[in-house]
Amino acid sequence: MSATLLAVDTSSAYCSVALSHQGVSSSEHLMTEQSHSENVLPMVRRLLEARGMTVQDVDAFVVGIGPGGFTGVRLGVAVVQGLAYATGKPVIALPSLLALAQAAFESQPVEMTVLVANDARMNQVYWAAYHFDVAGAYSTIQAPSLGVLDDVIAFTELQEVAVRQTMQLAGNAWTIFEAFKAWSLAHEADGVRMAAMNHDAPNALYLLPAAQRSFAASGGVPPHDVSPLYVRDKIAQTIAEREAAKAI
């Protein structure tokens, strides 16, 4: 029997919330730009009320921990921690890029490697790679990182067999950066393809399958064990610098 899970991802310009209960999932995925903080809890409330539920009925809370926009990532983690503390329920923390990979897998559910690359600004991308078996279980080949096209190309050379046989591309970098578009087109003959269902931003709905597996295996973690995944060192340094300045 599947668990009742509530997922939140605010790592992008989209505010995304999803609910899985008795094997049926529902979601809201809205472009809210800078107003995530005003929208996320009302979205949670609407999803629960539509199913006649409250937060106490949730078995565990799921959060996309990034990488992505610093403010949004921090907000999503804080909201889910608050809900978990209030209800005494555990948290399942997952990389936001995994949602993009899961959507790609669901568009063509066969064994595959999904290479995810999303715009990180400053001419960089957040990227990761996941392998899915035909049943949908995933393993991480490349953990979420910050890089440029050369980093992604170096990865694909190391993973040549997997890439050429089962590679799907996901994320907005493949459509908005000319260098990424050119690389993907040049490798179509090798079996590299854009995912049929490619999203610009992580959707919390696609965190639920991995979260169900994680909950069944370990039950989640206490909320205080969850932290954002930033990957960009300069942001982390800036945060530290700001905190140090406050202490002066």
MIZA-634490 format. One record per atom (N, C-alpha, C): residue number from 1; atom name; x, y, z. Coordinates in steps of 0.2 Angstrom, whole numbers. Layout:
! MIZA-634490
num; atomo; u; v; w
NUM; CA; X; Y; Z
...
//
This chain:
! MIZA-634490
num; atomo; u; v; w
1; N; 4; -6; 0
1; CA; 0; 0; 0
1; C; 4; 6; 0
2; N; 3; 11; -4
2; CA; 7; 17; -5
2; C; 6; 22; 1
3; N; 11; 26; 3
3; CA; 10; 30; 8
3; C; 7; 37; 6
4; N; 4; 40; 10
4; CA; 1; 47; 9
4; C; 7; 52; 10
5; N; 9; 55; 4
5; CA; 15; 60; 4
5; C; 13; 66; 1
6; N; 15; 72; 4
6; CA; 14; 78; 1
6; C; 21; 81; -1
7; N; 22; 83; -7
7; CA; 28; 86; -9
7; C; 28; 93; -11
8; N; 34; 96; -10
8; CA; 34; 104; -12
8; C; 41; 105; -15
9; N; 41; 109; -21
9; CA; 47; 111; -24
9; C; 46; 118; -26
10; N; 50; 122; -23
10; CA; 50; 130; -25
10; C; 57; 132; -27
11; N; 61; 127; -30
11; CA; 67; 129; -32
11; C; 68; 133; -39
12; N; 62; 134; -42
12; CA; 62; 138; -49
12; C; 57; 143; -48
13; N; 55; 146; -54
13; CA; 50; 151; -54
13; C; 43; 148; -53
14; N; 43; 142; -53
14; CA; 36; 138; -52
14; C; 36; 136; -45
15; N; 30; 137; -42
15; CA; 28; 135; -35
15; C; 24; 128; -36
16; N; 27; 123; -34
16; CA; 24; 116; -36
16; C; 23; 112; -29
17; N; 17; 110; -29
17; CA; 15; 105; -23
17; C; 11; 99; -26
18; N; 12; 94; -23
18; CA; 9; 88; -25
18; C; 7; 83; -19
19; N; 2; 79; -20
19; CA; -1; 75; -15
19; C; -2; 68; -18
20; N; 0; 63; -14
20; CA; -1; 56; -16
20; C; -5; 53; -10
21; N; -11; 50; -12
21; CA; -15; 47; -7
21; C; -19; 41; -10
22; N; -18; 35; -7
22; CA; -21; 29; -9
22; C; -20; 28; -16
23; N; -14; 29; -18
23; CA; -11; 28; -25
23; C; -14; 33; -30
24; N; -17; 38; -28
24; CA; -19; 43; -33
24; C; -16; 50; -32
25; N; -13; 53; -37
25; CA; -9; 59; -36
25; C; -13; 65; -39
26; N; -12; 71; -36
26; CA; -15; 77; -38
26; C; -9; 82; -37
27; N; -10; 88; -41
27; CA; -4; 93; -40
27; C; -7; 100; -42
28; N; -3; 105; -40
28; CA; -3; 112; -43
28; C; 4; 114; -44
29; N; 5; 117; -50
29; CA; 11; 119; -53
29; C; 10; 125; -56
30; N; 12; 131; -52
30; CA; 10; 137; -55
30; C; 16; 142; -55
31; N; 17; 146; -61
31; CA; 22; 151; -61
31; C; 20; 157; -57
32; N; 24; 157; -52
32; CA; 23; 163; -47
32; C; 29; 168; -46
33; N; 34; 166; -49
33; CA; 40; 171; -49
33; C; 42; 172; -42
34; N; 41; 178; -40
34; CA; 44; 180; -33
34; C; 39; 179; -27
35; N; 33; 176; -29
35; CA; 28; 176; -23
35; C; 27; 169; -21
36; N; 32; 165; -21
36; CA; 31; 158; -18
36; C; 29; 158; -11
37; N; 32; 162; -7
37; CA; 30; 162; 0
37; C; 22; 164; 1
38; N; 19; 167; -4
38; CA; 12; 169; -3
38; C; 8; 163; -6
39; N; 11; 159; -10
39; CA; 6; 154; -13
39; C; 7; 147; -10
40; N; 13; 145; -8
40; CA; 14; 138; -6
40; C; 9; 135; -1
41; N; 8; 138; 4
41; CA; 4; 136; 9
41; C; -3; 135; 7
42; N; -6; 141; 4
42; CA; -13; 140; 1
42; C; -13; 134; -4
43; N; -8; 133; -8
43; CA; -8; 127; -13
43; C; -9; 121; -9
44; N; -5; 120; -3
44; CA; -5; 114; 1
44; C; -12; 113; 4
45; N; -15; 119; 6
45; CA; -22; 118; 9
45; C; -27; 116; 4
46; N; -26; 119; -2
46; CA; -31; 117; -7
46; C; -31; 109; -9
47; N; -25; 107; -10
47; CA; -24; 100; -12
47; C; -27; 95; -6
48; N; -25; 97; 0
48; CA; -28; 93; 5
48; C; -35; 93; 6
49; N; -38; 99; 6
49; CA; -45; 100; 7
49; C; -49; 97; 1
50; N; -46; 97; -5
50; CA; -50; 93; -11
50; C; -50; 86; -10
51; N; -46; 83; -5
51; CA; -47; 76; -4
51; C; -50; 75; 3
52; N; -52; 80; 6
52; CA; -55; 79; 13
52; C; -50; 78; 18
53; N; -44; 80; 18
53; CA; -38; 79; 22
53; C; -35; 85; 26
54; N; -31; 83; 31
54; CA; -28; 88; 34
54; C; -20; 86; 34
55; N; -16; 91; 36
55; CA; -9; 89; 36
55; C; -7; 83; 41
56; N; -12; 82; 46
56; CA; -11; 76; 50
56; C; -12; 69; 47
57; N; -15; 69; 41
57; CA; -16; 63; 37
57; C; -10; 61; 33
58; N; -5; 66; 33
58; CA; 1; 64; 28
58; C; 6; 60; 32
59; N; 8; 55; 29
59; CA; 13; 50; 32
59; C; 20; 53; 32
60; N; 22; 57; 27
60; CA; 28; 60; 26
60; C; 28; 66; 21
61; N; 32; 71; 23
61; CA; 33; 77; 18
61; C; 39; 76; 14
62; N; 38; 78; 8
62; CA; 44; 77; 3
62; C; 46; 84; 0
63; N; 52; 86; 0
63; CA; 54; 92; -3
63; C; 60; 92; -8
64; N; 59; 96; -13
64; CA; 65; 96; -18
64; C; 70; 101; -15
65; N; 76; 99; -14
65; CA; 81; 103; -10
65; C; 85; 107; -14
66; N; 84; 107; -21
66; CA; 88; 111; -26
66; C; 92; 106; -29
67; N; 97; 109; -33
67; CA; 99; 116; -34
67; C; 94; 120; -37
68; N; 94; 126; -36
68; CA; 90; 131; -40
68; C; 91; 138; -37
69; N; 86; 142; -37
69; CA; 86; 148; -34
69; C; 87; 148; -27
70; N; 92; 152; -24
70; CA; 93; 151; -17
70; C; 87; 153; -13
71; N; 83; 158; -14
71; CA; 78; 160; -10
71; C; 72; 155; -10
72; N; 71; 152; -16
72; CA; 66; 147; -17
72; C; 67; 141; -14
73; N; 74; 138; -15
73; CA; 76; 132; -11
73; C; 75; 133; -4
74; N; 78; 138; -1
74; CA; 77; 139; 6
74; C; 70; 139; 9
75; N; 66; 142; 5
75; CA; 59; 143; 7
75; C; 55; 136; 7
76; N; 56; 132; 2
76; CA; 53; 125; 1
76; C; 56; 121; 7
77; N; 62; 121; 9
77; CA; 65; 117; 14
77; C; 61; 119; 21
78; N; 61; 126; 22
78; CA; 58; 129; 28
78; C; 51; 127; 29
79; N; 47; 127; 23
79; CA; 40; 126; 24
79; C; 39; 118; 25
80; N; 43; 114; 22
80; CA; 42; 107; 24
80; C; 44; 105; 31
81; N; 50; 108; 33
81; CA; 52; 107; 40
81; C; 46; 109; 45
82; N; 43; 115; 43
82; CA; 38; 118; 48
82; C; 32; 113; 48
83; N; 30; 110; 42
83; CA; 25; 105; 42
83; C; 26; 99; 46
84; N; 33; 97; 45
84; CA; 35; 91; 48
84; C; 35; 92; 56
85; N; 38; 97; 58
85; CA; 39; 99; 65
85; C; 32; 99; 68
86; N; 27; 102; 65
86; CA; 20; 103; 67
86; C; 16; 97; 68
87; N; 18; 92; 64
87; CA; 14; 86; 64
87; C; 18; 80; 67
88; N; 24; 81; 68
88; CA; 28; 75; 70
88; C; 30; 70; 65
89; N; 30; 72; 59
89; CA; 31; 67; 53
89; C; 38; 68; 50
90; N; 40; 63; 47
90; CA; 47; 63; 44
90; C; 47; 67; 37
91; N; 53; 68; 35
91; CA; 54; 72; 28
91; C; 58; 67; 24
92; N; 56; 67; 17
92; CA; 60; 64; 12
92; C; 63; 70; 8
93; N; 70; 71; 8
93; CA; 73; 76; 4
93; C; 76; 73; -3
94; N; 74; 76; -8
94; CA; 76; 74; -15
94; C; 79; 79; -19
95; N; 84; 78; -23
95; CA; 86; 83; -28
95; C; 81; 86; -32
96; N; 80; 92; -33
96; CA; 75; 95; -38
96; C; 76; 92; -45
97; N; 82; 91; -47
97; CA; 83; 89; -54
97; C; 81; 82; -55
98; N; 80; 78; -50
98; CA; 77; 72; -51
98; C; 70; 72; -54
99; N; 66; 77; -52
99; CA; 59; 78; -54
99; C; 59; 78; -62
100; N; 64; 82; -65
100; CA; 65; 82; -72
100; C; 67; 76; -75
101; N; 71; 72; -72
101; CA; 73; 65; -75
101; C; 67; 61; -74
102; N; 63; 61; -69
102; CA; 58; 56; -68
102; C; 52; 58; -73
103; N; 51; 64; -75
103; CA; 46; 66; -80
103; C; 49; 63; -87
104; N; 55; 63; -88
104; CA; 58; 61; -94
104; C; 57; 53; -95
105; N; 58; 50; -89
105; CA; 57; 42; -89
105; C; 50; 41; -90
106; N; 45; 44; -87
106; CA; 38; 43; -88
106; C; 36; 44; -95
107; N; 39; 48; -99
107; CA; 37; 49; -105
107; C; 39; 43; -110
108; N; 43; 39; -108
108; CA; 45; 33; -112
108; C; 48; 28; -107
109; N; 44; 25; -103
109; CA; 46; 20; -97
109; C; 50; 14; -100
110; N; 56; 15; -102
110; CA; 61; 10; -103
110; C; 67; 11; -99
111; N; 72; 6; -99
111; CA; 78; 7; -96
111; C; 82; 13; -100
112; N; 84; 18; -96
112; CA; 87; 23; -99
112; C; 92; 27; -94
113; N; 96; 31; -97
113; CA; 100; 36; -93
113; C; 97; 43; -95
114; N; 96; 47; -90
114; CA; 93; 54; -91
114; C; 98; 59; -89
115; N; 100; 63; -94
115; CA; 105; 68; -92
115; C; 101; 75; -92
116; N; 101; 78; -86
116; CA; 97; 84; -84
116; C; 102; 90; -84
117; N; 100; 95; -87
117; CA; 104; 101; -87
117; C; 99; 107; -87
118; N; 99; 111; -82
118; CA; 95; 117; -81
118; C; 99; 123; -80
119; N; 96; 129; -83
119; CA; 99; 135; -83
119; C; 101; 137; -76
120; N; 107; 139; -74
120; CA; 109; 141; -67
120; C; 111; 149; -68
121; N; 110; 152; -74
121; CA; 112; 159; -75
121; C; 120; 159; -75
122; N; 123; 165; -76
122; CA; 130; 166; -76
122; C; 133; 161; -81
123; N; 130; 159; -86
123; CA; 132; 155; -92
123; C; 134; 148; -89
124; N; 131; 146; -84
124; CA; 132; 139; -81
124; C; 125; 136; -80
125; N; 126; 129; -79
125; CA; 120; 125; -78
125; C; 120; 121; -72
126; N; 115; 119; -69
126; CA; 114; 114; -64
126; C; 113; 107; -68
127; N; 117; 102; -67
127; CA; 116; 96; -71
127; C; 117; 90; -66
128; N; 114; 84; -69
128; CA; 115; 78; -65
128; C; 113; 73; -70
129; N; 114; 66; -68
129; CA; 113; 61; -73
129; C; 110; 55; -68
130; N; 105; 52; -71
130; CA; 101; 46; -67
130; C; 100; 41; -72
131; N; 101; 35; -69
131; CA; 99; 29; -73
131; C; 93; 26; -70
132; N; 88; 24; -75
132; CA; 82; 21; -73
132; C; 81; 14; -76
133; N; 79; 9; -71
133; CA; 77; 3; -74
133; C; 70; 3; -77
134; N; 68; -3; -80
134; CA; 62; -3; -83
134; C; 56; -2; -78
135; N; 57; -4; -72
135; CA; 52; -3; -67
135; C; 52; 4; -64
136; N; 57; 8; -66
136; CA; 57; 15; -63
136; C; 61; 16; -57
137; N; 65; 11; -55
137; CA; 69; 12; -49
137; C; 75; 16; -52
138; N; 78; 21; -49
138; CA; 83; 25; -51
138; C; 90; 24; -47
139; N; 95; 26; -50
139; CA; 102; 26; -47
139; C; 105; 33; -49
140; N; 109; 36; -45
140; CA; 112; 42; -47
140; C; 119; 41; -50
141; N; 120; 43; -56
141; CA; 126; 42; -60
141; C; 131; 48; -58
142; N; 128; 54; -59
142; CA; 131; 60; -57
142; C; 127; 64; -53
143; N; 129; 66; -47
143; CA; 125; 70; -42
143; C; 125; 77; -45
144; N; 120; 81; -43
144; CA; 119; 87; -45
144; C; 125; 92; -44
145; N; 127; 95; -49
145; CA; 133; 99; -49
145; C; 132; 105; -53
146; N; 136; 110; -53
146; CA; 136; 116; -56
146; C; 142; 116; -62
147; N; 140; 117; -68
147; CA; 145; 117; -73
147; C; 143; 120; -80
148; N; 147; 119; -85
148; CA; 146; 121; -91
148; C; 146; 115; -96
149; N; 145; 117; -103
149; CA; 144; 112; -108
149; C; 150; 107; -107
150; N; 156; 109; -107
150; CA; 162; 105; -107
150; C; 162; 100; -101
151; N; 159; 101; -95
151; CA; 158; 97; -90
151; C; 153; 91; -92
152; N; 148; 93; -95
152; CA; 143; 88; -97
152; C; 146; 83; -103
153; N; 150; 86; -108
153; CA; 153; 82; -113
153; C; 158; 77; -110
154; N; 162; 80; -105
154; CA; 166; 75; -102
154; C; 163; 69; -98
155; N; 157; 71; -95
155; CA; 153; 65; -92
155; C; 151; 60; -98
156; N; 148; 63; -103
156; CA; 146; 58; -108
156; C; 151; 54; -111
157; N; 157; 57; -112
157; CA; 163; 53; -115
157; C; 164; 47; -110
158; N; 164; 48; -103
158; CA; 165; 43; -98
158; C; 159; 38; -98
159; N; 153; 40; -100
159; CA; 148; 35; -100
159; C; 145; 34; -107
160; N; 150; 33; -112
160; CA; 149; 32; -119
160; C; 144; 27; -120
161; N; 144; 21; -117
161; CA; 140; 15; -119
161; C; 133; 17; -117
162; N; 132; 19; -111
162; CA; 125; 21; -108
162; C; 122; 27; -112
163; N; 126; 32; -114
163; CA; 124; 37; -117
163; C; 121; 35; -124
164; N; 125; 32; -128
164; CA; 123; 30; -135
164; C; 118; 25; -135
165; N; 116; 21; -130
165; CA; 111; 17; -130
165; C; 104; 19; -128
166; N; 104; 23; -122
166; CA; 98; 24; -119
166; C; 97; 31; -116
167; N; 101; 36; -120
167; CA; 101; 43; -117
167; C; 95; 47; -119
168; N; 92; 50; -114
168; CA; 87; 55; -114
168; C; 90; 62; -111
169; N; 88; 67; -114
169; CA; 90; 74; -112
169; C; 84; 78; -109
170; N; 85; 80; -103
170; CA; 80; 84; -100
170; C; 82; 90; -97
171; N; 78; 95; -96
171; CA; 80; 102; -93
171; C; 80; 107; -99
172; N; 80; 113; -96
172; CA; 79; 119; -101
172; C; 86; 121; -105
173; N; 91; 118; -102
173; CA; 98; 120; -105
173; C; 98; 118; -112
174; N; 95; 112; -114
174; CA; 95; 109; -121
174; C; 91; 113; -126
175; N; 87; 118; -124
175; CA; 83; 122; -128
175; C; 85; 129; -128
176; N; 88; 132; -123
176; CA; 90; 139; -122
176; C; 97; 141; -124
177; N; 102; 136; -123
177; CA; 109; 138; -124
177; C; 111; 135; -131
178; N; 113; 139; -136
178; CA; 115; 137; -142
178; C; 120; 131; -142
179; N; 125; 131; -138
179; CA; 130; 126; -138
179; C; 127; 119; -136
180; N; 122; 119; -131
180; CA; 119; 113; -129
180; C; 114; 111; -135
181; N; 111; 115; -138
181; CA; 106; 113; -144
181; C; 111; 110; -149
182; N; 116; 113; -151
182; CA; 121; 110; -156
182; C; 123; 103; -154
183; N; 125; 103; -148
183; CA; 128; 96; -146
183; C; 123; 91; -146
184; N; 117; 92; -144
184; CA; 111; 87; -144
184; C; 109; 85; -151
185; N; 109; 90; -156
185; CA; 108; 89; -163
185; C; 113; 85; -166
186; N; 119; 86; -164
186; CA; 125; 82; -167
186; C; 125; 75; -165
187; N; 122; 74; -159
187; CA; 122; 67; -157
187; C; 116; 63; -158
188; N; 111; 66; -161
188; CA; 105; 62; -163
188; C; 106; 55; -166
189; N; 111; 55; -170
189; CA; 113; 49; -174
189; C; 115; 43; -169
190; N; 118; 46; -163
190; CA; 121; 41; -158
190; C; 115; 39; -154
191; N; 109; 41; -155
191; CA; 103; 39; -150
191; C; 102; 43; -145
192; N; 105; 49; -145
192; CA; 104; 54; -139
192; C; 97; 58; -142
193; N; 92; 58; -137
193; CA; 86; 61; -139
193; C; 84; 66; -133
194; N; 80; 71; -135
194; CA; 76; 75; -131
194; C; 71; 71; -128
195; N; 70; 72; -121
195; CA; 64; 68; -118
195; C; 57; 71; -121
196; N; 53; 66; -122
196; CA; 46; 68; -125
196; C; 43; 72; -121
197; N; 43; 71; -114
197; CA; 40; 76; -109
197; C; 46; 80; -105
198; N; 48; 85; -108
198; CA; 53; 89; -105
198; C; 50; 95; -102
199; N; 52; 97; -96
199; CA; 50; 102; -92
199; C; 55; 108; -91
200; N; 53; 114; -91
200; CA; 58; 119; -89
200; C; 59; 120; -82
201; N; 55; 117; -78
201; CA; 56; 118; -71
201; C; 54; 111; -67
202; N; 57; 110; -61
202; CA; 55; 104; -58
202; C; 47; 104; -55
203; N; 44; 99; -56
203; CA; 37; 98; -54
203; C; 37; 93; -48
204; N; 34; 95; -43
204; CA; 34; 91; -37
204; C; 30; 84; -38
205; N; 26; 84; -43
205; CA; 22; 78; -44
205; C; 27; 72; -46
206; N; 33; 74; -49
206; CA; 38; 69; -51
206; C; 43; 68; -46
207; N; 42; 70; -40
207; CA; 46; 68; -35
207; C; 43; 62; -31
208; N; 36; 61; -32
208; CA; 33; 57; -28
208; C; 35; 49; -29
209; N; 36; 47; -36
209; CA; 38; 40; -36
209; C; 45; 38; -32
210; N; 50; 42; -33
210; CA; 56; 41; -29
210; C; 54; 42; -21
211; N; 50; 46; -20
211; CA; 49; 47; -12
211; C; 45; 41; -10
212; N; 40; 38; -14
212; CA; 37; 32; -11
212; C; 42; 26; -10
213; N; 47; 26; -15
213; CA; 52; 20; -14
213; C; 56; 22; -8
214; N; 58; 28; -7
214; CA; 62; 30; -1
214; C; 58; 29; 6
215; N; 52; 31; 6
215; CA; 48; 30; 12
215; C; 47; 23; 14
216; N; 46; 18; 9
216; CA; 46; 11; 10
216; C; 52; 8; 12
217; N; 58; 11; 10
217; CA; 64; 8; 12
217; C; 67; 11; 19
218; N; 66; 17; 20
218; CA; 69; 20; 26
218; C; 64; 24; 30
219; N; 58; 26; 28
219; CA; 53; 30; 32
219; C; 55; 38; 32
220; N; 60; 40; 29
220; CA; 62; 47; 29
220; C; 66; 49; 35
221; N; 68; 55; 36
221; CA; 72; 58; 41
221; C; 69; 63; 45
222; N; 71; 65; 51
222; CA; 69; 70; 55
222; C; 70; 77; 51
223; N; 65; 82; 52
223; CA; 66; 88; 48
223; C; 72; 92; 50
224; N; 75; 91; 55
224; CA; 82; 95; 57
224; C; 88; 92; 53
225; N; 87; 86; 50
225; CA; 92; 83; 46
225; C; 92; 85; 38
226; N; 87; 89; 37
226; CA; 86; 92; 30
226; C; 89; 98; 29
227; N; 93; 99; 23
227; CA; 96; 106; 22
227; C; 96; 107; 14
228; N; 96; 113; 12
228; CA; 96; 115; 5
228; C; 102; 112; 1
229; N; 102; 111; -5
229; CA; 107; 109; -9
229; C; 108; 115; -14
230; N; 114; 118; -13
230; CA; 115; 124; -17
230; C; 120; 123; -22
231; N; 125; 119; -21
231; CA; 130; 118; -26
231; C; 135; 124; -28
232; N; 132; 130; -29
232; CA; 136; 135; -31
232; C; 140; 138; -25
233; N; 146; 137; -25
233; CA; 150; 140; -19
233; C; 150; 147; -18
234; N; 149; 151; -23
234; CA; 149; 158; -22
234; C; 143; 160; -18
235; N; 137; 157; -19
235; CA; 131; 158; -15
235; C; 132; 157; -8
236; N; 135; 151; -6
236; CA; 137; 149; 0
236; C; 141; 154; 4
237; N; 146; 156; 0
237; CA; 151; 161; 3
237; C; 147; 167; 5
238; N; 143; 169; 0
238; CA; 139; 176; 1
238; C; 135; 175; 8
239; N; 132; 169; 8
239; CA; 128; 168; 14
239; C; 132; 169; 21
240; N; 138; 165; 21
240; CA; 142; 166; 26
240; C; 144; 173; 28
241; N; 146; 176; 22
241; CA; 148; 183; 23
241; C; 143; 188; 26
242; N; 136; 187; 24
242; CA; 131; 190; 27
242; C; 130; 189; 34
243; N; 130; 182; 36
243; CA; 129; 181; 43
243; C; 135; 184; 47
244; N; 141; 184; 45
244; CA; 147; 186; 48
244; C; 146; 194; 49
245; N; 143; 197; 44
245; CA; 142; 204; 45
245; C; 137; 206; 50
246; N; 131; 202; 50
246; CA; 126; 203; 55
246; C; 129; 202; 62
247; N; 134; 198; 63
247; CA; 137; 197; 70
247; C; 141; 203; 72
248; N; 143; 207; 68
248; CA; 148; 212; 70
248; C; 144; 218; 73
//
